[in-house]
Amino acid sequence: MISEDIDEGRELPHEPLEHWGGFIPRPQGFDATRSRSYETVIDDARVAQVFCYTNLLSYRPGDDVLIHASTTATEISIEIRRDEIGSNPVDVIQQIKAPFSLLPADFAANGCGWPVVARWTVPRDLRSGFYLVIARAADGQGNVREHVHGITVLPAKRGARAPVLFILATSTWTAYNDFGGSCHYLADNEPEGLPFAPKLSIHRPWARGFMSLPAGAPRKGYATALEVGAIPRYPASEFATLRGYSRYYANAGWANYDRHFALWAEQNGYNLDYATQTDLHNDPDILEAYRCAVIVGHDEYWTWEMREAVDQYVEKGGRVARFGGNFYWQIRLEDGGTKQICYKKLAKTHDPLMGSTHARRITAEWEDPLVGRPGAATFGLNATWGMYANHGAFAPRGSGGFTIYRPEHWAFTGGNFYYGDILGGSARIFGYEVDGLEYEIRDGLPYPTFKDGAPENLEILAMGLANNREVPHYSTGESLYYSDETDTFTVPRYGADTPENRDRASRGSGMIVHFTRGKGEVFNAGAADWVAGLAARELGTEIVTRNVLDRFSR
């Protein structure tokens, strides 16, 4: 097991040396002595440092990519390559002069403000996909340091070569990116007096692990069920602490989620065009050229406009396949989509839209009565009826998969599935965050109660149990990640925050559902780690994914 490798100090298999930035066993600027460690620029020219970011998240062929950087080296190089099996560099820019710049005090909300050091024009014939932008610099001893950024290249002509649009969960990447010590989960400088950053600019480097990971890096969930009597473990957190990766690398990002689907789909003959959630927000018509839209992994953060685009697309006949979990927060985008806003639990006291005619746009849970737009109304499932499984002390000894209740559904065709089978259990696809519904069991089958926004013809195909409270067992060496505060994240499904409702909200579910609306339809496998089954080539997960893509892209 990976966690055992970490305990015994053995190195995991990893990428070539240049992808680790030399032999230094921690990233540049990483201070392991901090209670909340993170990667950042440090004011010490003796430490080899290089970081970069781009002016946008996505580009069309012919666009100019503006690359901003900070380095202590005399010059840097930048390599650009499509992230795919056997890829070669698309371009390499050598001998770039770049100054050393620190982070301004307001970098989280307003960006780093570093100078443009290189301009790269996207070739007009470049294939749509996700491209790594790798900045490298050598220190005085010849050791190579690097920073990995990434950009999405949109298709030159929508739908011309691919029937499927793959929408990358970039809003969640942004929310968890803790480079410099600020994200939607923490902020050492306490902007607006808050313990987290409610405003985040995309003009920041991606934290280590969001764009690229070494082979063997653990996922958030368990690779195998927790042994009876063992204490809860957090393999990804242990890995991040010992090897200097972002504490959130396993929560979000291209490398841990979207990449696994992209590689699997393209290796299995599916043609994909790529776009970001920001593209969907700014240009909702982007969906119209495609037979199917796909979202995967951890897609926790959405704008009202993004949801509206999906809803209208389905009504007109579009088909949406979601293989992801934790559809939870409403956000807003500003400055052309380069700034993300989310006040989360403090929205009612701090969001400037409170008390205005636009109060429904406050950045709170979709299930908040003031917002009044349940997540299930768009995707059929809600995070508030999930949420945690196969992680820490949250259902740590579950099957790791979905229990199949309706094996006759077309999504299970060709799998020889039976009632009660476990789908994806060997790959532990059920976690680390899952989406569910209020349901009831009749004659051994689950049915939605339709009290939580679920479409009236929705059918529950498979499901499993989730948990929202880490209960201490007071075992030697035990350390809990969330404790019992997480009940509050699911309380909105009941309204008032009372002890009784917290207890009720401590239990949840994750589901696979299908429904039609208007002329279109939606398939939702509500688990963030569905992609783990594709990465492991787990047969059942592959069969269901193929059935959905084949039906929806015809």
C-alpha positions as CSV (number, residue, x, y, z in Angstrom):
1,M,0.0,0.0,0.0
2,I,1.1,3.5,-0.6
3,S,0.5,4.6,2.9
4,E,2.9,1.8,4.1
5,D,5.5,3.0,1.6
6,I,5.3,6.5,3.2
7,D,5.5,5.1,6.7
8,E,8.7,3.1,5.9
9,G,10.3,6.0,4.1
10,R,10.6,4.2,0.7
11,E,10.4,6.3,-2.4
12,L,7.5,5.8,-4.7
13,P,8.1,5.3,-8.5
14,H,8.2,8.8,-9.9
15,E,8.7,10.8,-13.0
16,P,12.1,11.6,-14.5
17,L,14.3,13.9,-12.4
18,E,13.3,17.1,-14.3
19,H,9.8,16.7,-13.2
20,W,10.8,16.8,-9.6
21,G,12.9,19.9,-9.8
22,G,16.2,18.3,-9.0
23,F,17.2,16.3,-5.9
24,I,15.8,18.8,-3.4
25,P,13.1,16.8,-1.6
26,R,10.8,19.8,-1.2
27,P,9.4,22.4,-3.6
28,Q,10.8,25.9,-3.8
29,G,9.6,28.1,-1.0
30,F,8.1,25.2,0.9
31,D,8.3,25.6,4.7
32,A,7.4,22.3,6.5
33,T,7.6,24.0,9.9
34,R,4.5,26.1,9.2
35,S,1.3,24.8,10.7
36,R,-0.3,25.4,7.3
37,S,2.4,24.8,4.9
38,Y,2.2,25.9,1.2
39,E,4.3,26.6,-1.8
40,T,5.2,30.2,-2.3
41,V,7.9,32.7,-3.5
42,I,10.5,33.4,-0.8
43,D,12.7,36.4,-0.6
44,D,16.0,34.6,-0.9
45,A,18.0,34.8,-4.1
46,R,20.1,31.8,-3.0
47,V,17.2,29.5,-3.5
48,A,16.5,28.5,-7.1
49,Q,12.9,29.4,-7.9
50,V,10.8,29.6,-11.0
51,F,7.0,30.0,-11.2
52,C,4.7,31.0,-14.1
53,Y,1.1,31.6,-15.0
54,T,-0.8,32.7,-18.1
55,N,-3.3,35.5,-18.7
56,L,-6.2,33.1,-19.5
57,L,-7.3,29.6,-18.8
58,S,-8.1,28.8,-22.4
59,Y,-7.2,29.9,-25.9
60,R,-8.3,29.3,-29.5
61,P,-5.9,28.5,-32.3
62,G,-4.3,31.8,-33.4
63,D,-4.6,33.4,-30.0
64,D,-1.5,34.8,-28.1
65,V,-0.7,33.2,-24.8
66,L,0.9,35.6,-22.4
67,I,3.3,33.9,-20.0
68,H,4.1,35.7,-16.8
69,A,7.0,34.5,-14.6
70,S,9.2,35.1,-11.6
71,T,12.6,33.4,-11.2
72,T,15.9,33.7,-9.4
73,A,17.8,32.2,-12.4
74,T,19.5,34.3,-15.0
75,E,17.3,32.7,-17.7
76,I,14.5,30.1,-18.1
77,S,13.1,27.9,-20.8
78,I,9.4,27.1,-21.4
79,E,8.2,23.9,-22.9
80,I,4.6,23.4,-24.2
81,R,3.2,20.0,-24.8
82,R,-0.2,18.3,-25.1
83,D,-0.7,16.1,-22.0
84,E,-1.3,12.7,-23.6
85,I,0.4,9.3,-23.8
86,G,3.6,9.6,-25.8
87,S,3.4,13.3,-26.4
88,N,6.2,15.4,-27.8
89,P,6.8,19.1,-27.1
90,V,4.8,21.4,-29.3
91,D,7.3,24.1,-28.8
92,V,10.2,25.1,-26.6
93,I,11.2,28.7,-25.9
94,Q,14.8,29.0,-24.8
95,Q,16.9,31.7,-23.1
96,I,14.0,33.7,-21.6
97,K,15.0,36.6,-19.4
98,A,12.7,37.0,-16.4
99,P,13.0,39.1,-13.3
100,F,12.5,37.9,-9.7
101,S,9.2,39.1,-8.3
102,L,7.5,38.6,-4.9
103,L,3.8,38.2,-4.3
104,P,1.9,41.5,-3.6
105,A,-0.2,41.6,-0.5
106,D,-3.5,41.3,-2.6
107,F,-2.2,38.7,-5.0
108,A,-5.0,36.2,-4.2
109,A,-7.8,38.6,-5.2
110,N,-6.0,40.7,-7.8
111,G,-3.3,38.5,-9.2
112,C,0.5,38.4,-8.9
113,G,1.1,41.3,-11.4
114,W,4.3,39.7,-12.7
115,P,5.6,40.9,-16.1
116,V,5.0,39.1,-19.3
117,V,8.3,37.2,-20.2
118,A,7.1,35.3,-23.2
119,R,4.4,35.4,-25.8
120,W,3.4,32.2,-27.6
121,T,0.9,32.0,-30.5
122,V,-1.3,28.9,-30.6
123,P,-0.8,27.2,-34.0
124,R,-3.9,27.4,-36.1
125,D,-3.9,23.7,-36.7
126,L,-3.3,22.7,-33.1
127,R,-5.6,20.0,-31.8
128,S,-7.9,20.9,-28.9
129,G,-6.7,19.5,-25.6
130,F,-5.0,20.3,-22.4
131,Y,-1.4,21.6,-22.7
132,L,1.2,21.7,-20.0
133,V,3.3,24.8,-19.9
134,I,6.6,23.8,-18.1
135,A,9.0,26.6,-17.0
136,R,12.5,25.4,-16.1
137,A,15.5,27.0,-14.6
138,A,18.9,25.6,-13.5
139,D,20.6,26.5,-10.2
140,G,24.3,27.1,-9.7
141,Q,25.0,23.4,-9.3
142,G,23.1,22.5,-12.5
143,N,20.1,21.1,-10.8
144,V,16.9,21.8,-12.8
145,R,14.0,23.4,-11.1
146,E,10.6,23.6,-12.7
147,H,7.1,24.8,-12.4
148,V,4.2,23.2,-14.3
149,H,1.3,25.3,-15.5
150,G,-1.5,24.3,-17.9
151,I,-3.8,25.8,-20.5
152,T,-6.8,24.5,-22.5
153,V,-6.8,24.8,-26.2
154,L,-10.3,25.2,-27.7
155,P,-11.2,23.7,-31.1
156,A,-10.7,25.9,-34.1
157,K,-14.2,25.0,-35.2
158,R,-16.7,23.7,-32.7
159,G,-17.8,20.1,-33.2
160,A,-16.0,19.7,-36.6
161,R,-13.9,16.8,-35.5
162,A,-15.5,15.7,-32.2
163,P,-19.1,15.0,-31.1
164,V,-18.2,15.3,-27.4
165,L,-17.2,18.5,-25.5
166,F,-15.2,17.8,-22.3
167,I,-15.7,20.6,-19.8
168,L,-12.8,20.9,-17.4
169,A,-13.7,21.6,-13.7
170,T,-11.5,24.7,-13.6
171,S,-13.6,26.6,-11.0
172,T,-12.9,23.9,-8.5
173,W,-9.2,23.9,-9.4
174,T,-9.2,27.6,-8.7
175,A,-11.0,27.2,-5.4
176,Y,-8.4,24.8,-4.0
177,N,-5.2,26.3,-5.5
178,D,-3.4,27.3,-2.4
179,F,-0.2,28.7,-4.0
180,G,1.0,31.5,-1.7
181,G,-1.2,30.4,1.1
182,S,-4.6,31.6,-0.1
183,C,-7.6,29.8,-1.5
184,H,-11.3,29.3,-0.7
185,Y,-10.3,27.2,2.3
186,L,-7.6,29.2,4.0
187,A,-5.7,32.6,3.9
188,D,-3.0,33.5,6.3
189,N,-3.5,37.2,5.6
190,E,-7.2,37.0,6.4
191,P,-8.7,39.1,3.6
192,E,-11.8,41.0,4.7
193,G,-11.1,39.6,8.2
194,L,-12.0,36.1,7.0
195,P,-10.0,32.8,7.5
196,F,-10.2,32.1,3.8
197,A,-9.9,34.0,0.5
198,P,-13.4,34.8,-0.9
199,K,-11.9,36.3,-4.1
200,L,-9.4,34.4,-6.2
201,S,-7.6,35.6,-9.3
202,I,-6.5,33.1,-12.0
203,H,-3.4,35.1,-12.4
204,R,-1.5,32.9,-9.9
205,P,0.8,29.9,-10.4
206,W,-0.9,26.5,-9.9
207,A,0.3,24.8,-6.7
208,R,2.4,21.8,-7.0
209,G,0.5,18.7,-7.9
210,F,-2.5,20.4,-9.6
211,M,-1.1,20.0,-13.2
212,S,1.3,17.1,-12.9
213,L,1.9,14.2,-10.4
214,P,4.4,11.4,-10.1
215,A,3.2,7.8,-10.6
216,G,2.0,6.3,-7.4
217,A,0.7,9.6,-5.8
218,P,-2.2,8.5,-3.7
219,R,-5.8,9.6,-4.2
220,K,-7.9,11.2,-1.5
221,G,-9.7,7.9,-0.8
222,Y,-8.4,4.6,0.4
223,A,-6.8,2.3,-2.2
224,T,-8.2,-0.6,-0.1
225,A,-10.7,-0.7,2.7
226,L,-9.5,0.3,6.2
227,E,-8.7,-2.7,8.2
228,V,-10.8,-3.6,11.1
229,G,-9.3,-2.0,14.3
230,A,-7.1,0.4,12.3
231,I,-7.1,4.1,12.8
232,P,-8.3,6.4,10.0
233,R,-5.7,7.4,7.4
234,Y,-5.2,10.3,5.0
235,P,-2.7,8.9,2.4
236,A,-2.8,12.0,0.2
237,S,-2.2,14.4,3.1
238,E,0.7,12.2,4.3
239,F,2.2,12.1,0.8
240,A,1.8,15.9,0.4
241,T,3.4,16.7,3.7
242,L,6.4,14.4,3.2
243,R,7.1,15.3,-0.4
244,G,6.2,19.0,-0.5
245,Y,3.1,18.9,-2.7
246,S,0.0,21.1,-2.1
247,R,-2.1,19.8,0.7
248,Y,-5.0,20.1,-1.8
249,Y,-3.5,18.3,-4.8
250,A,-5.8,15.3,-4.3
251,N,-8.9,17.5,-3.9
252,A,-8.9,19.1,-7.3
253,G,-6.9,19.7,-10.5
254,W,-6.1,18.3,-13.9
255,A,-3.6,15.8,-12.8
256,N,-5.7,13.9,-10.2
257,Y,-9.1,14.0,-12.0
258,D,-9.8,15.3,-15.5
259,R,-6.6,13.9,-16.9
260,H,-7.6,10.3,-16.2
261,F,-10.8,10.6,-18.2
262,A,-9.0,12.4,-21.1
263,L,-6.3,9.7,-21.4
264,W,-8.8,6.9,-21.1
265,A,-11.3,8.4,-23.6
266,E,-8.7,9.2,-26.2
267,Q,-7.0,5.8,-25.9
268,N,-10.4,4.2,-26.4
269,G,-11.2,6.0,-29.6
270,Y,-13.4,8.9,-28.4
271,N,-12.7,12.2,-30.0
272,L,-13.0,15.1,-27.5
273,D,-13.0,18.8,-27.8
274,Y,-12.0,20.7,-24.7
275,A,-13.3,23.7,-22.9
276,T,-13.3,25.2,-19.3
277,Q,-16.1,26.1,-17.0
278,T,-15.2,29.7,-17.7
279,D,-15.8,29.2,-21.4
280,L,-19.2,27.8,-20.5
281,H,-19.9,30.8,-18.4
282,N,-18.8,33.4,-20.9
283,D,-20.2,31.6,-24.0
284,P,-23.2,29.3,-23.2
285,D,-23.7,28.7,-26.9
286,I,-20.5,26.7,-26.9
287,L,-22.5,23.5,-26.2
288,E,-24.8,23.7,-29.3
289,A,-22.3,22.1,-31.7
290,Y,-22.0,18.9,-29.7
291,R,-24.1,15.9,-29.2
292,C,-22.8,15.3,-25.7
293,A,-21.1,17.3,-22.9
294,V,-19.0,15.5,-20.3
295,I,-18.0,16.7,-16.8
296,V,-15.8,14.5,-14.5
297,G,-14.1,14.4,-11.1
298,H,-14.5,17.1,-8.5
299,D,-16.8,19.9,-9.9
300,E,-17.8,21.6,-6.6
301,Y,-18.1,25.2,-7.8
302,W,-20.5,26.5,-10.6
303,T,-22.0,29.8,-11.6
304,W,-25.7,30.5,-12.2
305,E,-24.8,31.1,-15.9
306,M,-23.0,27.7,-16.2
307,R,-26.0,25.9,-14.9
308,E,-28.4,27.9,-17.2
309,A,-26.3,26.9,-20.2
310,V,-26.5,23.2,-19.3
311,D,-30.2,23.3,-18.5
312,Q,-31.0,25.0,-21.9
313,Y,-28.7,22.6,-23.8
314,V,-30.6,19.6,-22.3
315,E,-34.0,21.1,-23.0
316,K,-33.1,21.5,-26.6
317,G,-31.9,17.9,-27.0
318,G,-28.4,17.9,-25.6
319,R,-27.1,15.0,-23.6
320,V,-24.9,15.5,-20.5
321,A,-22.8,12.8,-18.9
322,R,-21.4,13.6,-15.5
323,F,-19.0,11.3,-13.8
324,G,-18.2,13.5,-10.8
325,G,-19.1,14.4,-7.2
326,N,-19.8,17.3,-4.9
327,F,-22.0,19.7,-6.8
328,Y,-22.3,22.3,-4.0
329,W,-21.4,26.0,-4.2
330,Q,-22.7,28.9,-6.3
331,I,-19.9,31.2,-7.4
332,R,-19.7,34.4,-9.4
333,L,-17.0,35.3,-12.0
334,E,-15.8,38.9,-12.5
335,D,-13.3,40.7,-14.7
336,G,-14.0,38.7,-17.7
337,G,-13.9,35.4,-15.8
338,T,-10.5,36.0,-14.4
339,K,-11.7,36.5,-10.8
340,Q,-13.8,34.0,-8.8
341,I,-16.0,34.9,-5.9
342,C,-17.3,32.6,-3.2
343,Y,-18.1,33.6,0.4
344,K,-19.4,30.1,1.2
345,K,-20.8,29.7,4.8
346,L,-20.4,33.4,5.4
347,A,-22.3,34.6,2.4
348,K,-25.2,35.9,4.4
349,T,-23.0,38.1,6.5
350,H,-20.3,39.1,4.0
351,D,-21.5,38.8,0.4
352,P,-22.2,42.3,-0.9
353,L,-25.3,41.0,-2.8
354,M,-27.1,40.3,0.4
355,G,-30.1,42.6,0.7
356,S,-30.0,43.5,-3.0
357,T,-32.3,42.6,-5.8
358,H,-29.8,40.0,-6.8
359,A,-29.7,38.1,-3.5
360,R,-30.3,34.8,-5.2
361,R,-26.8,35.1,-6.7
362,I,-25.1,35.1,-3.3
363,T,-22.2,32.6,-3.2
364,A,-23.8,30.1,-0.9
365,E,-25.0,26.5,-1.2
366,W,-27.5,25.9,-4.1
367,E,-29.8,24.4,-1.4
368,D,-29.8,27.6,0.6
369,P,-33.4,28.8,0.7
370,L,-32.3,32.3,-0.4
371,V,-30.7,30.8,-3.5
372,G,-33.5,28.3,-4.0
373,R,-32.0,26.4,-6.9
374,P,-31.3,22.8,-5.8
375,G,-28.4,21.1,-7.6
376,A,-30.6,18.1,-8.4
377,A,-32.7,20.3,-10.7
378,T,-29.8,20.4,-13.2
379,F,-27.8,17.2,-12.6
380,G,-30.3,15.0,-10.7
381,L,-28.2,14.9,-7.5
382,N,-27.2,17.1,-4.6
383,A,-24.0,17.3,-2.6
384,T,-26.0,18.1,0.5
385,W,-27.5,14.7,0.4
386,G,-24.0,13.1,0.0
387,M,-21.2,13.6,0.8
388,Y,-18.1,11.8,2.1
389,A,-17.1,8.1,1.6
390,N,-14.0,5.9,1.5
391,H,-11.9,8.7,3.2
392,G,-10.6,9.2,6.7
393,A,-13.3,8.1,9.1
394,F,-16.1,8.5,6.5
395,A,-17.5,5.1,5.6
396,P,-13.9,3.8,5.5
397,R,-14.9,0.1,5.3
398,G,-17.6,0.3,2.7
399,S,-17.6,-1.7,-0.5
400,G,-15.8,1.1,-2.4
401,G,-18.3,0.9,-5.2
402,F,-22.0,1.4,-6.1
403,T,-24.5,-1.3,-5.3
404,I,-26.5,-2.0,-8.5
405,Y,-30.3,-1.9,-8.1
406,R,-31.6,-1.7,-11.7
407,P,-29.2,-3.9,-13.8
408,E,-31.7,-3.9,-16.7
409,H,-31.0,-0.3,-17.4
410,W,-29.2,0.4,-20.7
411,A,-26.2,1.9,-18.9
412,F,-25.3,-1.7,-17.7
413,T,-25.7,-3.4,-21.0
414,G,-22.9,-5.9,-21.8
415,G,-21.7,-6.1,-18.2
416,N,-23.6,-9.2,-17.2
417,F,-24.6,-7.3,-14.0
418,Y,-27.0,-8.7,-11.4
419,Y,-29.1,-7.0,-8.7
420,G,-26.8,-6.3,-5.7
421,D,-23.6,-6.4,-7.7
422,I,-20.9,-3.9,-6.6
423,L,-19.8,-1.6,-9.5
424,G,-16.2,-0.3,-9.3
425,G,-15.4,-1.7,-5.8
426,S,-11.9,-3.0,-6.7
427,A,-10.9,0.5,-7.9
428,R,-12.7,2.2,-4.9
429,I,-14.6,4.6,-7.2
430,F,-17.2,5.4,-4.5
431,G,-15.7,8.5,-2.9
432,Y,-14.1,10.7,-1.8
433,E,-17.1,13.0,-2.2
434,V,-20.4,11.7,-3.6
435,D,-23.8,13.2,-4.5
436,G,-27.2,11.7,-3.5
437,L,-30.9,12.4,-2.9
438,E,-33.5,11.8,-0.3
439,Y,-34.9,8.4,-1.1
440,E,-37.0,5.6,0.2
441,I,-36.8,1.8,-0.3
442,R,-39.8,0.0,-1.7
443,D,-39.7,-3.7,-2.5
444,G,-35.9,-3.6,-2.4
445,L,-35.6,-0.7,-4.8
446,P,-34.6,2.9,-4.1
447,Y,-37.0,5.7,-5.2
448,P,-36.5,9.5,-4.9
449,T,-38.9,11.3,-2.7
450,F,-38.7,14.4,-5.1
451,K,-38.5,16.7,-2.1
452,D,-35.0,18.0,-3.0
453,G,-35.4,19.2,-6.6
454,A,-35.0,15.9,-8.4
455,P,-36.7,15.7,-11.9
456,E,-39.9,13.8,-11.8
457,N,-38.8,11.0,-14.1
458,L,-35.4,10.4,-12.5
459,E,-34.5,6.8,-11.9
460,I,-31.9,5.6,-9.3
461,L,-29.8,2.9,-10.9
462,A,-27.2,2.3,-8.2
463,M,-26.2,3.8,-4.8
464,G,-24.1,3.5,-1.7
465,L,-23.8,5.0,1.8
466,A,-22.0,8.2,2.7
467,N,-21.2,9.8,6.0
468,N,-20.7,13.4,7.1
469,R,-19.4,13.2,10.6
470,E,-16.0,11.9,11.8
471,V,-16.7,10.2,15.1
472,P,-13.6,9.8,17.3
473,H,-12.9,6.3,18.6
474,Y,-10.1,7.5,20.8
475,S,-7.7,5.0,19.5
476,T,-3.9,5.4,20.0
477,G,-2.5,7.5,17.2
478,E,-5.9,8.6,15.9
479,S,-6.2,12.0,14.2
480,L,-9.3,13.3,12.5
481,Y,-9.2,15.5,9.5
482,Y,-12.6,17.2,9.7
483,S,-14.0,16.2,13.1
484,D,-17.8,16.6,13.5
485,E,-18.1,20.1,11.9
486,T,-18.9,18.7,8.5
487,D,-22.5,18.1,9.5
488,T,-23.1,21.7,8.8
489,F,-22.4,21.3,5.1
490,T,-25.4,19.0,4.7
491,V,-27.7,20.7,7.2
492,P,-29.2,23.0,4.5
493,R,-31.3,20.0,3.2
494,Y,-33.3,20.4,6.4
495,G,-33.2,24.1,6.9
496,A,-32.5,25.1,10.5
497,D,-29.1,24.3,12.0
498,T,-30.2,22.3,15.1
499,P,-28.6,19.4,17.0
500,E,-31.4,17.1,15.6
501,N,-30.9,18.2,12.0
502,R,-27.1,17.9,12.4
503,D,-27.6,14.3,13.4
504,R,-30.0,13.7,10.5
505,A,-27.5,15.3,8.1
506,S,-24.6,13.1,9.3
507,R,-25.9,10.4,7.0
508,G,-26.0,10.5,3.2
509,S,-25.7,8.6,0.0
510,G,-24.1,8.6,-3.4
511,M,-26.0,7.5,-6.5
512,I,-26.0,6.8,-10.2
513,V,-29.1,8.3,-11.8
514,H,-30.6,8.9,-15.2
515,F,-33.4,11.2,-16.4
516,T,-34.8,13.0,-19.4
517,R,-35.8,16.6,-19.7
518,G,-37.3,18.3,-22.7
519,K,-35.6,16.7,-25.7
520,G,-32.4,15.8,-23.9
521,E,-31.2,13.5,-21.1
522,V,-28.7,13.4,-18.2
523,F,-26.7,10.5,-16.8
524,N,-25.0,11.3,-13.5
525,A,-22.6,8.9,-11.7
526,G,-22.2,11.0,-8.6
527,A,-18.7,10.2,-7.3
528,A,-15.6,12.3,-7.7
529,D,-13.4,9.2,-7.9
530,W,-15.2,7.5,-10.8
531,V,-12.1,8.4,-12.8
532,A,-10.1,6.0,-10.5
533,G,-11.9,3.2,-12.2
534,L,-10.9,4.4,-15.6
535,A,-7.3,4.8,-14.5
536,A,-7.3,1.3,-13.1
537,R,-9.1,-0.1,-16.2
538,E,-11.8,-1.5,-13.9
539,L,-14.0,-3.4,-16.3
540,G,-17.4,-2.5,-14.8
541,T,-16.5,1.2,-14.7
542,E,-15.3,1.1,-18.3
543,I,-18.4,-0.7,-19.6
544,V,-20.8,1.9,-18.0
545,T,-18.7,4.8,-19.3
546,R,-18.6,3.4,-22.8
547,N,-22.4,2.7,-22.8
548,V,-23.0,6.3,-21.8
549,L,-20.6,7.9,-24.2
550,D,-21.7,5.7,-27.1
551,R,-25.4,6.4,-26.6
552,F,-24.9,10.1,-26.0
553,S,-22.5,10.8,-28.8
554,R,-24.4,9.0,-31.5
